[in-house]
Amino acid sequence: MISVSKTLAAGVIAAVAVAFPATFSSAQSLDATSIEQQLTAKPKTRSLTRSFGGDAAAKADAQFLNSLPTRGIRIDQRKKLDEIVAKQELPKIDITINFDFNSDQIRPDAFAVVDELGKALSGDALKGSRIVLNGHTDATGSDGYNQDLSDRRAASVRAYLIEKFGIAADRLVAIGYGEERLKNQGDPFADENRRVEVINLTQG
């Protein structure tokens, strides 16, 4: 990986950009309605039962999703989740969320967009959905540092949504991916790599 001092790594501002287009300004313009629309979009593929192994496979995947712990996801569980999300093409969105220097605390200027997410998840269209919050960083710093930072920042967003909006804790799964999934691989340090991806598991 790219070697940069851990002190500089601590200064990374965690953020999350929008799936389309992936720019900071467009992410900041998100409101509850647009978030809800993107998270309730129907998967492009046919049902899991018809397309990926029949009833047994579909039931096994549904059981796995329902049994995921809300924190401390193992690597094998994360890989299985990734496979299911990809084959079902589940609705998802990236949201820009800023954090202070070497901190997992949401910055005051980021609360507005997190509040819009909370409103969307509290609305009728999504109130029964189980949601994954995937934290991502850029390539600054070590793998271990970035993994821990992404874990804590995803957890911070989860805790805020639970506390302010009363969202049931078992509905929100927080996972850190560190720098594993750079959104902009041409620029590993780009802002759009520092993001939180929101996925609706209750689809398809």
CORWOKA-V300078 format. One record per pair of residues at least 24 apart in sequence whose C-alpha atoms are under 7 Angstrom apart, sorted by the first residue. I is the first residue (numbers start at 1). GAP is how many residues later the second one is. D is the distance in Angstrom with one decimal. If there is no record, write none. Layout:
# CORWOKA-V300078
i;gap;d
I;GAP;D
I;GAP;D
This chain:
# CORWOKA-V300078
i;gap;d
2;137;6.5
3;138;6.6
4;136;5.9
4;137;5.4
5;136;6.2
6;135;5.2
9;131;5.2
9;132;4.6
10;91;6.1
10;92;4.2
11;90;4.5
11;91;5.4
12;89;6.4
12;90;6.8
13;85;5.8
13;86;5.3
13;87;6.1
13;88;6.3
14;83;6.5
14;84;5.2
14;85;5.3
14;123;6.5
14;180;4.9
14;181;6.2
15;81;4.6
15;82;4.2
15;83;4.8
15;176;6.9
15;179;4.4
15;180;4.1
15;181;6.8
16;78;5.6
16;79;4.3
16;80;3.2
16;81;5.2
16;176;6.3
16;178;5.4
16;179;2.6
16;180;4.7
17;77;5.1
17;78;4.8
17;79;4.5
17;175;5.2
17;178;5.7
18;75;6.0
18;76;4.3
18;77;5.3
18;78;7.0
19;74;5.4
19;75;5.3
22;170;6.6
23;169;6.7
24;72;6.7
27;68;5.9
27;69;5.7
28;68;6.5
28;85;6.6
30;83;6.8
31;85;5.3
32;84;4.6
32;85;5.9
32;87;5.8
32;88;4.7
33;87;6.7
35;82;6.7
35;85;6.4
36;84;5.3
38;53;6.4
38;54;6.6
38;55;6.7
39;52;4.9
39;53;5.5
39;54;6.9
39;161;6.0
40;51;6.4
41;50;5.8
43;45;6.5
43;46;5.3
43;47;5.6
43;48;6.5
43;161;6.1
44;45;6.4
45;43;6.4
45;44;6.8
47;157;5.8
48;40;6.5
48;156;6.8
69;104;6.9
70;100;6.4
70;102;6.2
70;103;4.1
70;104;5.9
71;102;6.3
71;103;5.6
71;104;6.8
73;102;6.7
88;116;6.5
90;109;6.9
90;110;6.5
90;111;6.7
90;113;6.3
91;108;6.0
91;109;5.7
92;105;6.9
92;106;5.4
92;107;4.3
92;108;6.3
93;104;5.7
93;105;5.3
93;106;6.7
94;101;6.5
94;102;5.7
94;103;4.3
94;104;6.1
95;100;6.3
95;101;5.8
95;102;6.5
96;99;5.7
96;100;7.0
97;98;6.6
104;48;5.7
104;49;4.8
104;52;6.4
105;51;6.5
118;43;5.8
118;47;6.2
122;45;7.0
129;42;6.9
129;71;6.5
129;72;6.8
129;73;5.1
130;41;4.5
130;42;6.2
130;70;6.2
130;71;5.5
130;72;5.8
131;40;5.9
131;41;5.0
131;42;6.2
131;67;6.8
131;68;5.6
131;69;4.8
131;70;5.9
132;40;5.8
132;41;4.6
132;42;6.0
132;66;5.6
132;67;5.1
132;68;6.6
133;40;5.9
133;41;4.8
133;42;6.2
133;63;6.3
133;64;5.7
133;65;4.9
133;66;6.8
134;40;6.1
134;41;4.9
134;42;5.7
134;43;6.8
134;62;5.3
134;63;4.9
134;64;6.4
135;40;6.1
135;41;4.6
135;42;5.9
135;43;7.0
135;60;6.2
135;61;4.5
135;62;6.5
136;40;6.4
136;41;5.3
136;42;5.0
136;43;6.0
136;57;6.7
136;58;5.4
136;59;5.2
136;60;6.0
137;41;5.2
137;42;5.0
137;56;5.8
137;57;4.3
137;58;6.6
138;41;5.3
138;44;6.6
138;50;5.8
138;51;5.1
138;52;6.8
138;55;4.9
138;56;5.4
139;40;5.4
139;49;5.3
139;50;5.7
140;49;6.4
143;35;6.9
146;32;4.5
146;33;6.3
147;29;6.0
147;30;6.0
147;31;4.0
150;26;4.5
150;27;6.3
150;28;5.2
151;24;5.8
151;25;3.9
154;42;6.8
